[in-house]
């Protein structure tokens, strides 16, 4: 017998999703038992811990084994509970497009992010999500984006001019740079002690979000993360009030602080604060990961590195800076970035929670079931990507894209929760490539293939050793 709320008709006048939500409003409500999903193939692993250690050791190999053994719909016990994996492009479409409002993103991500990054866009559902997304989208209109492009050109040029000549570890360098760029473009403050303190608090929150100890006990990552959140909540609250009083500015935070809903009301201050915290987390680690992937792939494939360099020089004249209006002309650069996102998506898997029972792949999945899709696996399925381990940006020509399943490539999610900042990510990586490739040739040692940590956001364990050789 299910321990979660049973299926029931929606209240009069409510949609099915709106009727289910009050019964399963929070991810902490109810516990899914093995009996609820015993009809779905799969396994529970070891007593108590389930398959947690196997998944942490190599999540991609674990997924491949489970799909090979049980098929594209399977049950699995890990991280303290049962869940059902839905694997494939059709599963991506079902969950991300969510035509029938079957799935809660809030309740899917809640166990991971709720304590540190509550009420970010990714943790909102349906009408509330739609209203806040519309209000926040003002920060990504052409006017603010032109401002960010100028800040990115200046900041990246200032940093990369010191990268040449000797071996370096790229991942920590781009991580530090991305944080500094966020202080400038996102918050509108100069690099310096204030930005350093904000960055330190933010890093503590990100590390705590995936810490094994989930309570803020003394000397734990979670304790540091909770303290970091308290500092940023206080800072962003004061700054929101100040910027509203002074009329704001062109940085992203000021755009959020003065954003209005459809009825022209300002977002509540605490919601602005939570959106800002979440946006910095979502943008920072994902861009750091994907930029590192692209740099490694271009170092391994000097022919493609040269093709991108030629494209960039033809548009910029070789000077490095690129105008906002010219970013769309970097077609090969964008295709190379998309292929990097295919090979190592920065968010390898995505959780949701079923608000109502549904059927998929011949199985009935009950209401309340935590479900997950796997972008990493689908990005390497040969039916969509012939020779999937090969780096080939031409997979993203218009004809190739049109011929492929729309949800075979989902590094930015899809549907209503498509990443709001995806165009900012494209812009930052294109400007990075323009500044780097007009100055340097990216080199790695022959045969060098660093091991990557796959979870929660991919990164090379040794930081990726590269040399930027001056042209």
Secondary structure, DSSP 8 states (H G I E B T S, - for coil): --SS-------TT--HHHHHHTTT-STTS----GGGGTTS-EE--BTTTBTHHHHHH-HHHHHHHHHHHH-SEEEEEETTEEEEEE-SHHHHIIIII-TT--EEHHHHHHHHHTTTSTT-GGG--HHHHHHHHHHHGGGGSHHHHHHHHHHHHHHHHHHHTTSBSS-EEHHHHHHHHHHHHIIIIII---SSHHHHHHHHHHHHHHHHHT-S--S--TTSHHHHHHHHHHHHHHHHHHHHHHHHHHT--SSHHHHHHT-B-TTS-B--HHHHHHHHHHHHHHHHHHHHHHHHHHHHHHHH-HHHHHHHHHHHHHHHTTSS---GGGGGG-HHHHHHHHHHHHHT-SS-EEEEEESS-EEETTEEE-TT-EEEEEHHHHTT-TTTSSSTTS--GGGGSHHHHHHS-TTS--TT--GGGS-TTHHHHHHHHHHHHHHHHTTEEEE--TT----EE-SSS-EETT--EEEEEE-
